[in-house]
């Protein structure tokens, strides 16, 4: 199965690299909630996507999750 | 040539000239033999002929001409011009040495004393001189100064480097067998997927090094920053203001940062503690090659391979000692005083010499030692020709590091001030050099910065004028640069001091990493991923490190090379079998990455005209000429530009500062040149 984001082979609709990036994006959410005193999922994804420090694959995942 | 002379074999032509000048007192005659220059002279009644290789003139290859055939385990040593098209002069050099060997009664190996030099000398003496590798004497030196060379030839040794030569030859065989088999397996797999042949190489040290880069690349690309807040107070007294940071550098929760602000603004702050400390800063240890490469990267941005090339030129000019050394020690057998006096004759350093030349000169020493050569140091000779800018930079760095090693420790005053606002504490830190010691000699390379604080005493009171709360984010880890990658390879003990820089350059050359940032390409990611899946040992640090350790045992004469070669062949055969079983899958993965890499190499950047498409390198079907066009052509964008028709076009990240069109580098026969592809760019001067 091809990754919907980059076309690499993957076991699901994501390749290994993007699947790991997705885990990281999801794992960081509770930390953002605690740090900001609450932030909803969509705002969080938007912040992650726009942040210049976010890695390329994490950014692609944030954008992908916004569309889901 | 007459019978009975001593034939001296050097590693490079410049070294041969130096040896001849030193031994003959500048009275040697140069003669052409088979188109290569050799030197003849008489010394103490003995006739000498000095000839040279040009680096490696013998190389390992397989007897078959078929580059698609593998596995290959039976290999031979051949004249380098037969195995490497860049070594065209090797046959001429070998022929010259063969001719000279027939007239020689005594042989001296005067190649650089390390694994590579020993291998070069051994091969010439064995193959070109008719089996003289055992009978030849060894001239051992660490600089090409007259004093050192005369001393080396007055004290010729026998059989000193046989272990080094055996290890060197074994390393060449292992690296060839490893590289040729695995590279052919990968290239053939990709070819099997139906596309054009392209070499997909993977060397023994290249694999694990690529794995380090990929590991970091994943961390960078998967990074999700977590916010935190930085709190700092602005304190005011008698119109004077100063800024101090909150005691905890990071406040993890925004609400806490805001609470702090409310608690402190407008309140009184008392200086509760002023702590001053004098600390000693020892001089940096003398350079080995890795340290020099890292420092030159930090100071000038030179890649490790560039620094090594420059250092070798300085060595051949007798300005610095042999650079491929692992030692951080300057042994007392070096004439410190003579070297420092010699340096004093160079105007840039003359003022330091009187300060340093005191009785009991003793340099700081590092922990690492190398039995073959001391740490890199200047010879004390003045440059005989004008050095170019990069040569001068490296020379200056080596000289200053050497002088700094003899300097006293520096003293720095560190000041920590604590301001209490109720229960909350803010901190200010200052530092200044109170005694420069060695820093004076190391100059601009020192790297310490002074932060002066105003006069503050315990009990001083300030008013908290404001508290700033700044939202910050964790920084993603930096990619390796060529300096830090070299450091990682040293730490993991893979590669050698002589080969690490070349391995990094090969990774760039093969397209596995791109640019200064060492970003791993799709091809690099796929090669690493595919190997990790089907032949994990190839990218394992442990296997490569294990081979290095065994090669070191061969060098020290503690182990024979035959068993090591046998074990390595067995290991490679196992990996090849695994790759063969999965040839189809391996081929598809590599081929797909190759296609993506090729496609990306044609994209120059965003189109500045329509702002939606990408400017790409396109080849006209009609004229076969290449030009720049927009991917949005079908939607009406007509942005286009001509391109030079010869040379390779390399893309860059930054657009032109004048017109925002992409910048490319055109790499041809000469120096690469930078080009804004926009023919109407306002930054281009009109003729």
Interface residues (C-beta under 8 A of the other chain):
Chain A: X7 X8 X9 X16 X17 X20 X21 X24 X25 X27 X28 X31 X32 X34 X35 X36 X37 X48 X51 X53 X54 X55 X56 X57 X58
Chain B: X218 X219 X220 X221 X222 X223 X224 X225 X226 X227 X228 X252 X253 X254 X255 X473 X474 X475 X476 X525 X526 X529 X589 X592 X596
